[in-house]
Amino acid sequence: MAKRWGGHESRKARAQWRPKVAQGVPCCRCGGLVVPRPWLPHDGWEPDHYPVPRWKGGKVTWPAHSPECNQSEGGKDGARITNARRAERREITRPSVKPALPFAASEQSRGIRGV
C-alpha cells in the first residue's frame, strides 16, 4: 500500500492554495470548479501531488483538484506501479533459455531412426 501524502508538505500546499480555492479555481484535471465544501474533510478539495524521483527533490505540489479527480488519478498511478512490478516478477521467474528437448525428440528431428 502506498504511503499517504501528508504532514508538513500537505499543510504547506493547503496554505498556499486555500485563498485561491476560496475564490473558486478550475480543477486542472476535469476543468470543473473547485470550491470549498466545509462539511467534507479538508474542505472538500485536495492539492494534487505528482511523484518526482527522489534525486530531484521528492514531490512537487501541483494545483488544487476535486477529490474525485485526484483519487481517480492516484488509483491509476497505483495500478501502473502494481502492473510494472508484476511484469518484473514474470521476467525474473521465466527461464531465459528454452529447456533442451528430450533425447528421442532431438534424434528424430535430425532424422536418426531406431530410437
C-alpha positions in Angstrom: 0.0 0.0 0.0 1.3 3.4 -0.9 2.3 5.8 1.8 -0.2 8.6 2.5 0.8 12.0 1.5 0.5 14.3 4.5 2.3 16.2 7.2 4.3 19.3 6.5 4.2 19.1 2.7 0.4 18.8 2.7 -0.2 21.6 5.2 2.2 23.9 3.2 0.4 23.1 -0.1 -3.1 23.7 1.5 -2.0 27.0 3.0 -0.7 28.1 -0.4 -3.9 27.1 -2.3 -6.5 27.9 0.3 -7.0 31.6 -0.7 -7.3 30.6 -4.4 -9.8 27.8 -3.7 -11.9 30.2 -1.6 -12.4 32.3 -4.8 -13.0 29.2 -6.9 -10.4 27.7 -9.2 -10.8 25.2 -12.0 -9.7 21.7 -11.5 -6.7 21.0 -13.7 -7.9 17.5 -14.5 -11.6 17.9 -15.3 -12.0 21.7 -15.6 -14.8 21.7 -13.1 -14.9 24.4 -10.4 -13.1 23.5 -7.1 -14.8 25.3 -4.3 -14.5 24.7 -0.5 -17.1 22.4 1.0 -16.7 22.8 4.7 -18.9 19.9 5.6 -16.3 17.5 4.0 -12.9 16.5 5.4 -10.2 19.0 4.3 -13.0 21.4 3.0 -13.6 19.0 0.0 -10.6 19.7 -2.1 -7.1 18.3 -2.3 -3.8 19.6 -3.5 -2.5 17.4 -6.3 0.8 15.6 -5.7 3.0 14.4 -8.5 5.7 11.8 -7.8 9.2 13.1 -8.7 12.3 11.0 -8.5 13.9 11.3 -5.1 17.2 12.6 -6.6 15.3 15.6 -7.9 13.9 16.6 -4.5 10.9 14.4 -3.7 7.5 15.7 -4.5 6.3 18.8 -6.4 2.9 20.2 -5.4 0.5 21.0 -8.2 -2.8 22.9 -8.2 -5.9 22.1 -6.3 -8.2 19.4 -7.6 -11.5 17.9 -6.8 -11.1 14.8 -4.6 -12.8 12.6 -7.2 -10.2 13.5 -9.9 -7.2 13.4 -7.7 -8.2 10.0 -6.1 -9.0 8.6 -9.6 -5.6 9.6 -10.9 -3.9 8.2 -7.8 -5.7 4.8 -8.4 -4.4 4.8 -12.0 -0.9 5.5 -10.8 -1.1 2.7 -8.3 -2.3 0.3 -10.9 0.6 1.2 -13.2 3.1 0.6 -10.4 1.5 -2.7 -9.4 1.4 -3.9 -13.0 5.0 -2.9 -13.6 6.1 -4.9 -10.5 4.1 -7.9 -11.7 5.8 -7.7 -15.1 9.2 -7.6 -13.4 8.4 -10.7 -11.4 7.3 -12.6 -14.5 10.5 -11.7 -16.2 12.5 -13.0 -13.2 10.6 -16.3 -12.9 10.6 -17.1 -16.6 13.5 -19.1 -17.8 15.6 -17.1 -20.3 16.8 -20.3 -22.1 14.4 -22.8 -23.6 14.7 -26.3 -21.9 16.5 -28.9 -24.0 14.4 -31.3 -25.9 14.3 -34.9 -24.7 16.9 -37.1 -26.3 14.5 -39.0 -28.5 12.9 -35.8 -29.8 16.2 -34.3 -30.8 17.3 -37.5 -32.6 14.1 -37.7 -34.5 14.4 -34.0 -35.6 17.8 -34.9 -37.1 16.4 -37.8 -39.0 18.1 -40.6 -37.0 16.0 -43.8 -36.9 15.8 -46.5 -34.4 15.4 -44.5 -31.3 
